[in-house]
Amino acid sequence: MTTKRKIIGRLVPCRCFRGEEEIVSVLDYSHCGLQQVPKEVFNFERTLEELYLDANQIEELPKQLFNCQALRKLSIPDNDLSSLPTTIASLVNLRELDISKNGIQDFPENIKCCKCLTIIEASVNPVSKLPDGFTQLLNLTQLYLNDAFLEFLPANFGRLVKLRILELRENHLKTLPK
């Protein structure tokens, strides 16, 4: 028998009785004053679909986080991240990414491997440009890059034909691609 749970706050080790396998699909560690991703998260790397780490002081995402192949939503706004690691490319099922209110200066080129992404919230980050690979995120429907330092968009940005919401307020854009 399989049990599915949603855990909010501090993770308490579970003793699974009667041979039941526990499936945890959602973890919420928001507003916990964390400086790193809790190691307990990795106990559920096969089943974890949503991870919320909002409003902590996390500076770096550990490599092991990117082994969470079932992850669909990664929410890490209002932390102290300065970059997104290239290992983000291994999150091939990721649909929603919220990295707003960090210190992220650029996206790795291989973000293009996250082809399932539909929503990216990256406002309030000092991002000056988007990599060309960004235009290969053909399922993107919402992109929020307000209060960044964007100077231009990739030339073939128009390839993102599913994009329905594009917010680029308070940037340094001088021209838009055709």
N, C-alpha and C positions, 0 to 999 in steps of 0.2 A: 504494500500500500504506500502511496505517496502523499505527502502533505505539502501544501503550498502556503507560505506565509509572507507577510509584508512586515518588515521590521523598521521601526522608527526610533532614532536615538541610538544610544549605546547598545552594542550587540552583546547579548548574554549568551555564552556558549550553551548550545542545546544538546541535551542527551537524548538521542533518538531511541526510543524504546520499541519493543516488538519488531525490530528489524525494519522499521519504516525509514525510508529515505526522505530527508527534508529538502524541499526545494524552496529557496528564497529567491524571489524575482525582483524585489524592490528593497533598497536600503536607503535610508535618509539620515545623514549625519550633518544636516544643516545646523548652523549656529551652535556648534559644539566646541569652538575654540581650538580646533585641531591644527597642528602644524604639518601633519603628514596624513596620507590616506591610511586608515586603520588596517592592520594586517588581517583582521577577521574578514574583510571584504573578499579576500582571495580564497576563502573557504567555499565560496559560492561562484567561482569564476565560470563554471559550466552553465549555471542557471540564472545568473544575475542579468536582468533586462533593463533596470533603471537604477541609477546611482545619483544621489543628491548630496553634494558637498558644499552647498551654498554658505556664504558668509563665514569662512574660517580664515586661517592664515597659512594655507598650503602654498608652498613655493615651487614644488616640483611634483610631477606625476611619476610614480614608480613604473618601471618597465612591466612588472607583473600585471598591472592594471589592464594592459593591452592584450592580455591573454583571455579576457572576458569576452569570448566570441559571441555570446548571446546579447550583449549590451546594445540596447536600442536608444536609450536616452542617457546622456552624460551631462549633468548640471553642476558646474563649478564656478558660478559667478561670485564676485566679491571675495576674491582670494588674492594671493600674492604671486601668481604665476607670471613668469617673464617670457615663457615660450611654450609652444606646443611641440612635444617630441615627434620625431618622424615615425615613431612606432604607432602613431594614431592610425596609420594606414592599415593596420591589422584589424581594426574595428569595422569589418566589412558590413555588419548589420546595423551600424549606427544610423539612426534616423534624425535625432535631435541633439544638437550640441549647443550648450549655453556656456560661454566663456567670458561673458560681459564683466566689466569692472575688475580687470586684472591689469597686468603690465605687458601684455603680449604685443610684440612689435611686428611679427609676421606669421603667416601660415606656412607650414612646410609644403613644398611642391607636391609631395605625394598625398596630400589631402584628397587628391583626385581619386584615390583608391577607395574612399568612403562613398561609393556610388549610391548608397541608399539614403544619404542625407537629404532631408526635406526642409529642415529648419536650422539655421545658424543664427544665434544671437551673440554678437561679438562687439556690441557697443561699449564705449568708454574703455578703449584700449588704444595705445599709440601705434596703430597699424598704418603704415604709409603707403603700402601697395599690396595687391593681391597677386599671388603667383598665377601664371598662365594655366596651370593645372586646375585652378579653381573653376574654370569654365567647362570642365568635364564633369561637374556635379549636375548632371542633366535632370535629376529629380528634385532639385532645389525649388521650393515654392515660396519660402520666406527667408529673407536675408536682412538682418539688422546690423548696421555698422555706423550708428550715430556717434557723434562726439569722438571720432577717431582722427587720424591725420592723413587720411587718404588723399593723394594728389592726383591719381588717375585710376581708371579701371582697365583691365586687360582688353586688348583690341577686339577679341571675339567674345566679349561679355554677352552679346546678343544671342549666343547659342543657348542661353538659359531660358528657353521658351516656356517652361512651367512656372517661372518666377512670377508670383502674383503680388507679393508685398516686398518692396525694396525701400528700405529707409536708410538714407545717407545724410541726415542733418548734421550740421556743424562739422564739416570736413573742409579740405583745401582743394576740392575739385575745381579745375578750370575748364575742362572740356569733358564731354561724354563720348564714348565710342559710338560709331554709326551702327 
